Amino acid sequence: MNSATRRKRIALFGATGSIGKSTLDVIRRFPDRFELFAVSCHSNIGALEDIIDEFGPKYAIVTGEGNLKRTDLKVLRGREGLEEVAAHHEADIVLIATLGTIGIFPTLAGLRAGKRIALANKETLVAFGSVVVKELENSRGELIPVDSEHSALFQLLLGWKDDAETLILTASGGPLRKLSREEMERVQLADVLRHPTWNMGKKITVDSATLMNKGLEVVEAHWLFRFPPEKIEVVIHPQSIIHGLLRLRDGALVAHMSTPDMKVPIQYALTYPERLPSEVRSPDLPDLSSLTFESPDFDRFPLLKLAYEALKKGRGFPAVMNATNDIAVKAFLDGRIGFLDIENTVFTVVNEFEGTEEDLGALIEADLWARRKAREVVDSLV
Ligand SMILES: NC(=O)c1ccc[n+]([C@@H]2O[C@H](COP(=O)([O-])OP(=O)(O)OC[C@H]3O[C@@H](n4cnc5c(N)ncnc54)[C@H](OP(=O)(O)O)[C@@H]3O)[C@@H](O)[C@H]2O)c1
């Protein structure tokens, strides 16, 4: 059987998370097309065992503390395990849906080995975009975005790359879209986790409430599509039906719409350039009584503005912003700091940073420095 007709072997990193589960739904739906080759989790060993029992992958990787004791597959650990499987000659597609910056290591290893990287993990491009782009240019590998807005833009650019002047990313505005700064000061974790349109992991749900998520996506879009920051717009669109738009040079505006369900972009990243039938229906226009749009409020959501500034500065500023945000969001999720302390922590650390080189070693150093500083700031706040 040649590689065009045999089932594609998928390495799914972050299999136990929200994107991981949606990816398993897609794989379940196409047993003749896809085979789960490898899975990873951080510490949720029980959930990983259930996936292994159902899909029978050849490899499992645990990146955190837990122990997986099985003899029916090969068990690997940590960053090295992710790298080994990403470059494995039997893997065809590596879908990276882990949390945090560990995603850079399998991304680089997979690209170097000529794999398709389906990238959900936006932190990888935010912190190490220049490094990933360099690797991509020198390899036979492909990078296909899984994030819904970037998947939409990727698809639109297939048709209009030469005529596109500006990219537009939509944002739902998150659960706190209408709140004043005074009201934000008092919000509780439960309010923040009540996302109006998307069902996602906790970290990204908090990022949606601060609009940091959209800021990270602006940086991600820059590296994926090589548009400068001033040619990347954000618009608030609370219904999350339109995911991305292009302004074309003749005055046309083209949009990509779909029901807000991550199975749509995940399936596309796995099947591209083909399209297969989906269980998710496209929206019925008469049901969409109104699609609304607002400009983002950079005063109420200053982290979005910071992301543009960090992208313009480069020199490790996006990596520091992202790492600090990771620590601050975790502290908020753990109930240690308040909602607005997230941005206070990020601004404090970013303001102390002086910039670094754009190479992997220096960016990792900057990431680690920012995490240390952010922990100090959080400790001073509790
Ligand atoms: N959810 C969405 O709709 C969505 C949309 C676009 C992009 N993304 C991006 O996709 C990524 C995953 O998001 P998610 O919402 O699926 O997150 P999630 O539900 O929290 O799942 C995260 C996954 O990563 C694993 N993980 C946690 N910490 C890790 C670490 N330090 N190192 C390696 N693996 C770790 C988790 O394992 P355990 O279960 O063992 O903890 C889990 O499998 C994020 O980068 C997010 O920004 C998500």
PDBQT file of the ligand as one rigid body, heavy atoms in Angstrom, charges set to zero:
ROOT
HETATM    1  N1  LIG A 401      -9.449  24.548  23.242  1.00  0.00    +0.000 N 
HETATM    2  C1  LIG A 401      -9.560  25.213  22.119  1.00  0.00    +0.000 C 
HETATM    3  O1  LIG A 401     -10.650  25.357  21.578  1.00  0.00    +0.000 OA
HETATM    4  C2  LIG A 401      -8.328  25.801  21.466  1.00  0.00    +0.000 A 
HETATM    5  C3  LIG A 401      -8.484  26.545  20.291  1.00  0.00    +0.000 A 
HETATM    6  C4  LIG A 401      -7.361  27.029  19.659  1.00  0.00    +0.000 A 
HETATM    7  C5  LIG A 401      -6.096  26.800  20.179  1.00  0.00    +0.000 A 
HETATM    8  N2  LIG A 401      -5.969  26.104  21.342  1.00  0.00    +0.000 N 
HETATM    9  C6  LIG A 401      -4.620  25.884  21.884  1.00  0.00    +0.000 C 
HETATM   10  O2  LIG A 401      -4.395  24.473  21.985  1.00  0.00    +0.000 OA
HETATM   11  C7  LIG A 401      -3.601  24.173  23.133  1.00  0.00    +0.000 C 
HETATM   12  C8  LIG A 401      -4.369  23.211  24.016  1.00  0.00    +0.000 C 
HETATM   13  O3  LIG A 401      -5.547  23.842  24.479  1.00  0.00    +0.000 OA
HETATM   14  P1  LIG A 401      -6.704  23.043  25.219  1.00  0.00    +0.000 P 
HETATM   15  O4  LIG A 401      -7.799  24.005  25.406  1.00  0.00    +0.000 OA
HETATM   16  O5  LIG A 401      -6.945  21.742  24.528  1.00  0.00    +0.000 OA
HETATM   17  O6  LIG A 401      -5.985  22.771  26.633  1.00  0.00    +0.000 OA
HETATM   18  P2  LIG A 401      -6.388  21.737  27.770  1.00  0.00    +0.000 P 
HETATM   19  O7  LIG A 401      -7.789  21.279  27.627  1.00  0.00    +0.000 OA
HETATM   20  O8  LIG A 401      -5.964  22.345  29.062  1.00  0.00    +0.000 OA
HETATM   21  O9  LIG A 401      -5.432  20.474  27.443  1.00  0.00    +0.000 OA
HETATM   22  C9  LIG A 401      -4.045  20.612  27.469  1.00  0.00    +0.000 C 
HETATM   23  C10 LIG A 401      -3.362  19.312  27.076  1.00  0.00    +0.000 C 
HETATM   24  O10 LIG A 401      -1.951  19.489  27.226  1.00  0.00    +0.000 OA
HETATM   25  C11 LIG A 401      -1.462  18.670  28.302  1.00  0.00    +0.000 C 
HETATM   26  N3  LIG A 401      -0.572  19.504  29.093  1.00  0.00    +0.000 N 
HETATM   27  C12 LIG A 401      -0.872  20.314  30.146  1.00  0.00    +0.000 A 
HETATM   28  N4  LIG A 401       0.239  20.912  30.615  1.00  0.00    +0.000 NA
HETATM   29  C13 LIG A 401       1.264  20.451  29.859  1.00  0.00    +0.000 A 
HETATM   30  C14 LIG A 401       2.675  20.672  29.873  1.00  0.00    +0.000 A 
HETATM   31  N5  LIG A 401       3.261  21.496  30.761  1.00  0.00    +0.000 N 
HETATM   32  N6  LIG A 401       3.444  20.021  28.969  1.00  0.00    +0.000 NA
HETATM   33  C15 LIG A 401       2.882  19.180  28.064  1.00  0.00    +0.000 A 
HETATM   34  N7  LIG A 401       1.547  18.914  28.004  1.00  0.00    +0.000 NA
HETATM   35  C16 LIG A 401       0.763  19.567  28.901  1.00  0.00    +0.000 A 
HETATM   36  C17 LIG A 401      -2.671  18.229  29.089  1.00  0.00    +0.000 C 
HETATM   37  O11 LIG A 401      -2.404  16.980  29.717  1.00  0.00    +0.000 OA
HETATM   38  P3  LIG A 401      -3.187  16.569  31.103  1.00  0.00    +0.000 P 
HETATM   39  O12 LIG A 401      -4.619  16.339  30.672  1.00  0.00    +0.000 OA
HETATM   40  O13 LIG A 401      -2.497  15.348  31.539  1.00  0.00    +0.000 OA
HETATM   41  O14 LIG A 401      -3.050  17.739  32.028  1.00  0.00    +0.000 OA
HETATM   42  C18 LIG A 401      -3.716  18.126  27.975  1.00  0.00    +0.000 C 
HETATM   43  O15 LIG A 401      -3.542  16.932  27.258  1.00  0.00    +0.000 OA
HETATM   44  C19 LIG A 401      -3.295  25.519  23.800  1.00  0.00    +0.000 C 
HETATM   45  O16 LIG A 401      -2.068  25.972  23.336  1.00  0.00    +0.000 OA
HETATM   46  C20 LIG A 401      -4.416  26.429  23.302  1.00  0.00    +0.000 C 
HETATM   47  O17 LIG A 401      -4.035  27.781  23.248  1.00  0.00    +0.000 OA
HETATM   48  C21 LIG A 401      -7.044  25.588  21.984  1.00  0.00    +0.000 A 
ENDROOT
TORSDOF 0
